[in-house]
Amino acid sequence: MDYIYLALFIIVLTLSLVGLNKLDAMTKKRHKQAAYKLLETSSPDAQEVKRTIKCLRLYGGRWKKDKECIQLVERLQNKL
């Protein structure tokens, strides 16, 4: 019976890891879309631009940097 609980625990941990990775990817995509929307507007709100830059840096990666996020941050900083 203990082996069943162990197997269920491992399955739950694996599913939670997959779910968290999907949520992280969806959030990153949402922030990228917000950045593109801000770049298209003629005069975006400064606070919104700063918040988007902060989120892009957060979701851009620590060790493996996302080049698209880095470019978006640079373009948003130039927009300020």
N, C-alpha and C positions, 0 to 999 in steps of 0.2 A: 504494500500500500504506500510505503514511503517513496518508492520509485515513481509512482504515478504523480504524487505531489511535486516531486522534483522535476519531472518532465513538464508538468503544467506550469510550474514556476518559470522554467527556461523558455517555454513557449510564450508566456505572458511578457517576459522581458524582451524577447526578440520582437514581438509585435509592437511593443511600446517604442522600441528603438526605431523601427521602420516608420511608425506613425509620427514620431518627433522629427525625423528627417524630412518627411513629406511636408509637415507643417512649416519647418524652417525654409524649405524651398518655396512654398507658396508665399510666405512672408517676404522673402527676398524678391520674388517676382513682383509682388504688390508695390514694394518700395521702388523698384526699377521703373515700373509704369508711372508712379507718381513723379519720379524724376523727369521722365520724358515729357510728361504733361506740363511740368513747370518750365522745362526748356522751350516748349512751344508757345507759352504765353508771353506776351510782350512785357508786362511788368508784374512779375510774381511777388507775393508777399514774402518779405525778408525772413520772418519767423518760420514760415513753411519751408523755405529753401534751407535754412539752417537745420531744421528738424530732419529734413530728407537727407541732407549731407551726413548728419550724425547716424541715421539709420543705415545708410549705404556703407559707411565705414564699419559699422557693427556687423552687418551681414556680408561684407565683402571678403571676409576671411582673415585669419590671423597669419597662418603659415602659407596656405595656398591661396594667393590673392586672385580675385575675379577681375580680369582686365576690364570688363565692361563696367563694373562698379567704379573702378579707379578713374576711367574716362568720364563717367557721369559726374563724379565728385569734382573733377577738374573743370568740367564745363559749367557746373552749377556755381563753383567758386568764381569763375570768370563772369557769370551772369550777375553776381552780387556786385 
